[in-house]
């Protein structure tokens, strides 16, 4: 069991999903590049730990999700005299729309929850080839379920949660697969519904590119 803090901040501006990298870059510039959690790099090398500050769109509004230490670090942005930023050549009003701070208990439960997962980048170059070679649809789904389980374990490791029970993941429906771009490279983004015995906070990211708004989790209403 592990308790985590999660701060979700949305702003009174409108942006498109493809503008998230530019939004992220503008926030990093305001906060200062010396503050590593904003960009997950150290000494110009990518830090492969789970990002504790993530950039999203929620209802078309720019949003920042801060987890654990990220909650403490976000003040580096807000201490700036001028919060407004420029994205795609226009100035964004960065007054706060909503700010919610919550504490969640992370553990493996005896019951399951249903979630949607949007633009989940599950495959790298190596496992994309494996996925294509499988051929059988049911086996492909099992392959994706194993990858999603691994992503949840990576999230757990990133927040310092030692998982001591088996995580169960079942993909209920695969809606579609989009071509998306991650750092200029075309990749596959899966949109699906899944079920797991782990309670996952809304809007956390799973898979690759979570700090750029990919792999957003949302609990499905009963």
C-alpha positions in Angstrom: 0.0 0.0 0.0 1.2 3.5 -0.9 -0.4 6.9 -0.4 0.3 9.5 -3.1 -0.5 13.2 -3.6 -1.8 14.3 -7.0 -2.4 17.9 -8.0 -4.4 18.5 -11.2 -4.4 22.0 -12.5 -6.3 23.2 -15.6 -6.1 26.7 -17.1 -8.6 29.1 -18.8 -7.2 28.8 -22.3 -7.9 26.5 -25.2 -5.4 24.4 -27.0 -5.3 21.4 -29.4 -3.8 18.1 -28.5 -1.0 18.6 -31.0 0.0 21.8 -29.2 0.8 19.9 -25.9 4.6 19.7 -26.7 4.7 23.5 -27.3 2.7 24.0 -24.1 5.1 21.8 -22.3 8.1 23.7 -23.7 6.7 27.0 -22.7 6.0 25.9 -19.1 9.6 24.4 -18.8 11.0 27.8 -20.0 9.0 29.7 -17.3 9.8 27.2 -14.5 13.5 27.1 -15.4 15.4 24.3 -17.2 17.4 23.6 -14.0 14.2 22.1 -12.5 14.5 18.6 -13.8 11.0 17.2 -12.9 9.5 19.6 -15.5 11.3 18.0 -18.4 12.7 14.6 -17.1 16.2 15.2 -18.3 19.5 15.3 -16.4 22.8 16.6 -17.9 21.1 16.7 -21.3 20.3 13.0 -21.1 16.7 11.6 -20.9 15.8 10.3 -17.4 13.8 7.1 -17.9 12.0 7.4 -14.6 8.2 7.8 -14.7 7.4 11.6 -15.2 6.0 13.2 -12.1 5.0 16.4 -14.0 2.8 15.7 -17.0 1.1 17.9 -19.6 -2.4 17.3 -20.9 -5.5 18.7 -22.4 -8.7 18.3 -20.3 -11.9 19.4 -22.1 -9.6 21.2 -24.6 -8.0 23.2 -21.8 -4.2 23.0 -21.0 -3.6 21.1 -17.8 -0.6 20.0 -15.7 -0.7 16.9 -13.6 1.7 16.8 -10.6 2.4 13.6 -8.7 4.3 13.3 -5.4 7.5 15.4 -5.7 5.9 17.1 -8.7 3.4 18.7 -6.3 6.2 20.4 -4.4 8.1 21.5 -7.6 5.2 23.2 -9.4 5.8 26.4 -7.4 8.8 27.1 -9.8 6.2 27.9 -12.5 3.8 29.8 -10.3 6.4 32.0 -8.6 6.9 33.7 -12.0 5.3 37.2 -12.1 3.8 36.5 -15.5 2.0 33.1 -15.9 0.9 33.7 -19.5 2.7 31.8 -22.2 2.9 31.8 -25.9 1.9 28.7 -27.9 1.7 28.5 -31.7 2.3 32.3 -32.0 -0.6 33.3 -29.7 -0.7 34.3 -26.0 -2.5 31.9 -23.7 -4.5 33.2 -20.6 -3.0 31.0 -17.9 -5.4 32.0 -15.1 -6.5 28.9 -13.2 -9.7 27.2 -14.2 -9.5 24.4 -11.6 -7.0 23.1 -9.1 -7.6 19.9 -7.2 -5.2 18.3 -4.7 -6.0 14.7 -3.7 -4.4 11.9 -1.8 -4.9 8.4 -3.2 -4.1 4.9 -1.7 -2.3 2.8 -4.2 -2.7 -1.0 -3.8 -3.9 -4.1 -5.6 -7.5 -4.8 -4.6 -9.9 -7.7 -4.6 -12.2 -5.9 -7.0 -11.7 -4.3 -10.4 -12.4 -0.9 -12.1 -13.1 0.0 -15.7 -11.1 2.6 -17.5 -10.6 4.2 -20.9 -7.1 4.7 -22.3 -6.6 7.4 -25.0 -3.7 7.5 -27.5 -1.7 4.8 -25.6 1.7 4.4 -27.2 2.4 0.8 -26.3 4.9 -0.2 -28.9 8.5 0.6 -29.5 10.4 -0.5 -32.6 11.3 -3.9 -31.1 7.9 -4.9 -29.7 6.0 -3.4 -32.7 7.7 -6.1 -34.8 6.7 -8.8 -32.3 3.1 -7.5 -32.3 2.9 -7.6 -36.1 4.4 -11.1 -36.3 1.8 -12.5 -33.8 -1.0 -12.4 -36.4 -3.7 -14.0 -34.2 -6.0 -11.3 -32.8 -6.5 -12.9 -29.4 -2.8 -13.4 -28.9 -2.2 -9.8 -30.0 -4.7 -8.7 -27.3 -2.9 -10.7 -24.7 0.4 -9.2 -25.8 -1.1 -5.7 -25.3 -2.4 -6.7 -21.9 1.0 -7.8 -20.8 2.5 -4.4 -22.0 -0.2 -2.5 -20.1 0.5 -4.5 -17.0 4.2 -3.5 -17.4 3.2 0.1 -17.8 1.2 0.0 -14.5 4.3 -1.5 -12.8 6.5 1.3 -14.2 4.0 3.8 -12.8 4.2 2.0 -9.4 8.0 2.0 -9.5 8.0 5.7 -10.4 5.9 6.7 -7.3 7.8 4.4 -4.9 5.0 1.8 -4.6 6.2 -1.8 -4.0 3.6 -4.0 -5.6 3.2 -7.2 -3.6 0.3 -8.9 -5.3 -0.5 -9.9 -8.9 -1.9 -7.1 -11.1 -4.7 -8.3 -13.4 -5.4 -6.5 -16.7 -8.1 -7.3 -19.2 -8.7 -5.2 -22.4 -12.5 -5.1 -22.8 -12.6 -3.3 -26.2 -10.1 -2.0 -28.6 -11.9 1.0 -30.3 -9.3 2.1 -32.9 -5.6 2.7 -33.6 -4.5 6.1 -34.6 -1.2 7.2 -36.1 0.2 9.9 -33.8 3.6 11.7 -33.6 5.9 11.5 -30.7 8.8 13.9 -31.0 8.2 14.0 -34.8 8.2 10.2 -35.2 5.0 8.5 -36.4 3.8 5.8 -33.9 0.6 3.9 -33.1 -1.8 5.3 -30.5 -4.3 2.7 -29.2 -7.7 3.8 -27.9 -9.3 1.2 -25.7 -11.3 0.2 -22.6 -9.7 -2.0 -20.0 -10.3 -3.4 -16.5 -7.8 -3.9 -13.7 -7.7 -4.6 -10.0 -5.6 -1.4 -9.4 -7.3 1.9 -8.6 -5.7 4.4 -11.0 -6.3 8.2 -10.5 -7.9 10.0 -13.4 -5.6 11.6 -16.1 -2.4 9.8 -15.1 -0.4 8.6 -18.2 0.6 5.1 -19.1 3.1 4.0 -21.8 5.4 6.1 -23.8 5.1 9.9 -24.2 3.0 10.5 -21.0 4.6 13.8 -20.3 3.4 14.9 -23.8 -0.3 14.0 -23.2 -0.3 10.4 -24.5 -1.8 7.4 -22.7 -4.3 9.2 -20.6 -6.3 7.1 -18.2 -9.9 7.9 -17.2 -12.2 5.8 -15.0 -15.4 4.9 -16.8 -18.7 5.8 -15.0 -20.9 2.9 -14.0 
